[in-house]
Amino acid sequence: MSVRIADAWNGWYHLNGNTYGTWIRGDERGWRARHHREHVEGDYKHPPDPSKHIAEREYSRMNTAPPVRLSTEARPVACEELVSSLIDQGIEVIACAVDDHHFHILARFLLPQKPTGSNPWASGTHNQPIYAYIRHLVGLAKSRAARALSSRSLASPGGVWAKRFKITPIADRAHQLTAFRYIADHAPRGATVWTSKDPPPASRLIPKPPHF
């Protein structure tokens, strides 16, 4: 399924990212060089030959701080803050999962209507303003979650999340339902999962989207 970022169905996107240091350059599970500076065969479903990219992998391990792993106590805090932050910014969120090393979010992002020339997202990456908009709002959510974790001594200050994360545009209703179920299915694997079928995070009133 190939969908351009700007062509997401009704503004829905599936986002996923890692904690710091848990997915490095040269990773045996597959990896991508920033801006595709290097061609890398395979992905997490079809990993590359483990004998390849050894130099990149060893260099990353020597020059990266120890990976951040979220405890069972830390996961609900991170999940609540990610969801609450996005909703406070006017984003509709219907699913979020956080385990020891990564997060998944299913949410709807629509660019704010601004007069021509005053939209700060007009020069977004690859001429797709929505891409920059999503990066900005999720970046704020990650920062808020990291502060909440450090304030509760559940993580060291700063450096909880990897800098980048993956943005997958939803193609249609069927794809949205598949992504929703995929995220919800992380619960048996030890993840904290919140969906629009659950009570809202503490102190937040989250409108329940139709059909969920």
Wavefront OBJ file of the C-alpha trace (Angstrom):
o trace
v 0.000 0.000 0.000
v 1.578 3.258 -1.104
v 0.034 6.535 -0.005
v 1.639 9.957 -0.104
v 1.813 11.876 3.177
v -0.485 14.546 1.781
v -3.081 11.967 0.671
v -4.027 10.532 4.055
v -7.675 9.492 4.293
v -9.584 12.203 6.188
v -6.333 13.353 7.799
v -5.585 10.109 9.664
v -2.012 8.972 10.364
v -0.340 6.084 12.156
v 2.771 7.257 13.999
v 5.399 5.097 15.622
v 8.724 5.858 17.239
v 11.295 4.452 19.624
v 12.889 5.336 22.897
v 16.441 6.641 22.704
v 19.094 4.194 21.542
v 16.794 1.227 20.867
v 16.965 1.455 17.065
v 20.383 2.469 15.781
v 22.159 2.848 12.461
v 23.108 -0.589 11.197
v 20.402 -2.284 13.275
v 19.956 -5.958 12.410
v 16.192 -5.388 12.089
v 16.707 -2.960 9.218
v 17.151 0.801 9.246
v 16.939 3.888 7.082
v 19.564 6.568 6.573
v 18.263 10.094 7.058
v 17.059 11.621 3.776
v 18.039 8.275 2.172
v 21.711 9.281 2.021
v 22.533 5.571 1.923
v 20.534 2.794 0.306
v 19.679 0.086 2.837
v 18.089 -3.178 1.799
v 15.266 -4.708 3.838
v 13.120 -3.516 6.720
v 11.807 -4.898 10.024
v 9.577 -7.395 8.181
v 12.376 -8.523 5.879
v 15.618 -7.762 7.773
v 18.834 -7.275 5.832
v 21.709 -9.739 5.933
v 23.090 -9.424 9.529
v 26.629 -9.514 8.154
v 26.004 -6.176 6.432
v 26.346 -2.763 8.089
v 28.499 -4.148 10.911
v 30.682 -1.037 10.902
v 27.672 1.297 11.211
v 26.206 -0.839 13.982
v 29.395 -0.980 16.044
v 30.053 2.741 15.570
v 26.513 3.557 16.729
v 26.850 1.366 19.809
v 30.156 2.970 20.778
v 28.836 6.514 20.299
v 25.310 6.173 21.666
v 24.336 6.375 25.325
v 22.732 3.252 26.843
v 19.260 2.619 25.403
v 16.252 3.879 27.340
v 13.785 1.194 28.455
v 10.480 2.204 30.014
v 9.432 0.289 33.127
v 5.908 -1.014 33.615
v 5.325 1.985 35.904
v 6.593 4.431 33.289
v 4.473 3.225 30.359
v 1.049 4.448 31.550
v 2.519 7.848 32.385
v 4.075 8.179 28.945
v 0.898 6.980 27.220
v -1.332 9.394 29.137
v 0.915 12.372 28.479
v 1.309 11.636 24.768
v -2.464 11.371 24.321
v -3.305 14.323 26.559
v -0.762 16.602 24.920
v -2.095 15.940 21.431
v -5.705 16.398 22.526
v -4.824 19.636 24.294
v -3.457 20.791 20.928
v -6.766 20.009 19.241
v -5.807 16.642 17.731
v -8.259 13.735 17.657
v -6.566 10.608 18.996
v -8.198 7.181 18.947
v -5.375 4.825 19.908
v -1.986 4.880 21.622
v 0.327 2.128 22.843
v 3.582 2.459 24.774
v 5.821 -0.469 25.671
v 9.365 -0.627 26.980
v 10.974 0.788 23.843
v 8.456 2.349 21.453
v 5.084 4.023 20.939
v 2.259 3.865 18.409
v -0.358 6.580 17.895
v -3.380 6.709 15.586
v -4.584 10.279 15.237
v -6.122 12.806 12.875
v -4.069 15.827 11.816
v -5.594 18.653 9.791
v -3.570 21.757 9.007
v -4.942 24.861 10.721
v -6.533 27.327 8.333
v -4.286 30.369 8.052
v -4.355 33.333 5.682
v -2.051 32.920 2.694
v 1.497 33.792 3.645
v 1.045 33.411 7.405
v 0.995 29.613 7.666
v 4.178 28.566 9.527
v 3.955 25.097 7.948
v 4.032 26.347 4.363
v 7.695 25.363 3.982
v 7.324 21.866 5.427
v 9.674 19.029 4.575
v 9.447 17.915 0.932
v 6.875 20.667 0.302
v 4.345 18.826 2.461
v 3.303 21.185 5.274
v 1.370 18.457 7.093
v 4.637 16.579 7.611
v 6.209 19.490 9.493
v 2.973 20.084 11.398
v 2.822 16.490 12.663
v 6.518 16.530 13.590
v 6.011 19.715 15.601
v 2.951 18.591 17.570
v 4.262 15.115 18.291
v 7.587 16.641 19.305
v 5.754 18.719 21.903
v 3.921 15.606 23.113
v 7.156 13.638 23.438
v 8.741 16.477 25.409
v 5.767 16.637 27.759
v 5.878 12.884 28.321
v 9.630 13.008 28.981
v 9.162 15.772 31.575
v 6.410 13.814 33.298
v 8.602 10.722 33.455
v 11.619 12.567 34.849
v 9.491 14.435 37.422
v 8.335 11.069 38.762
v 11.875 9.630 38.695
v 10.784 7.131 36.048
v 13.407 8.301 33.554
v 16.498 10.467 33.519
v 15.925 14.103 32.521
v 15.986 14.466 28.732
v 16.823 11.851 26.162
v 13.791 9.575 26.630
v 12.793 9.395 22.957
v 14.654 8.980 19.711
v 14.579 12.193 17.690
v 12.691 10.915 14.672
v 9.598 8.767 14.232
v 7.700 7.203 11.350
v 4.582 8.771 9.817
v 2.298 6.430 7.872
v -0.740 7.994 6.166
v -3.946 6.003 6.462
v -5.314 5.044 3.043
v -8.975 4.333 3.821
v -11.422 3.173 6.495
v -10.264 -0.446 6.295
v -6.647 0.639 6.823
v -7.712 2.778 9.795
v -9.450 -0.186 11.437
v -6.427 -2.414 10.806
v -4.091 0.141 12.408
v -6.486 0.576 15.342
v -6.576 -3.166 16.022
v -2.827 -3.493 15.537
v -2.163 -0.850 18.195
v -4.732 -2.327 20.592
v -3.131 -5.759 20.193
v 0.040 -4.486 21.864
v -1.584 -4.876 25.306
v -0.870 -8.634 25.632
v 2.782 -7.871 24.852
v 3.145 -5.712 27.954
v 2.317 -2.329 26.465
v 0.057 0.248 28.068
v -2.746 0.808 25.574
v -5.346 3.563 25.459
v -8.112 3.687 22.866
v -11.191 5.820 22.385
v -13.202 2.919 23.825
v -11.524 3.440 27.220
v -12.147 6.118 29.857
v -10.233 9.305 29.085
v -6.812 9.924 30.599
v -6.929 11.585 34.009
v -8.406 15.094 34.049
v -9.161 15.000 30.317
v -12.514 14.832 28.566
v -11.900 13.208 25.216
v -14.786 13.160 22.746
v -15.375 9.654 21.454
v -15.080 9.538 17.653
v -18.051 8.029 15.810
v -18.002 4.326 14.899
v -15.416 3.403 17.535
l 1 2 3 4 5 6 7 8 9 10 11 12 13 14 15 16 17 18 19 20 21 22 23 24 25 26 27 28 29 30 31 32 33 34 35 36 37 38 39 40 41 42 43 44 45 46 47 48 49 50 51 52 53 54 55 56 57 58 59 60 61 62 63 64 65 66 67 68 69 70 71 72 73 74 75 76 77 78 79 80 81 82 83 84 85 86 87 88 89 90 91 92 93 94 95 96 97 98 99 100 101 102 103 104 105 106 107 108 109 110 111 112 113 114 115 116 117 118 119 120 121 122 123 124 125 126 127 128 129 130 131 132 133 134 135 136 137 138 139 140 141 142 143 144 145 146 147 148 149 150 151 152 153 154 155 156 157 158 159 160 161 162 163 164 165 166 167 168 169 170 171 172 173 174 175 176 177 178 179 180 181 182 183 184 185 186 187 188 189 190 191 192 193 194 195 196 197 198 199 200 201 202 203 204 205 206 207 208 209 210 211 212
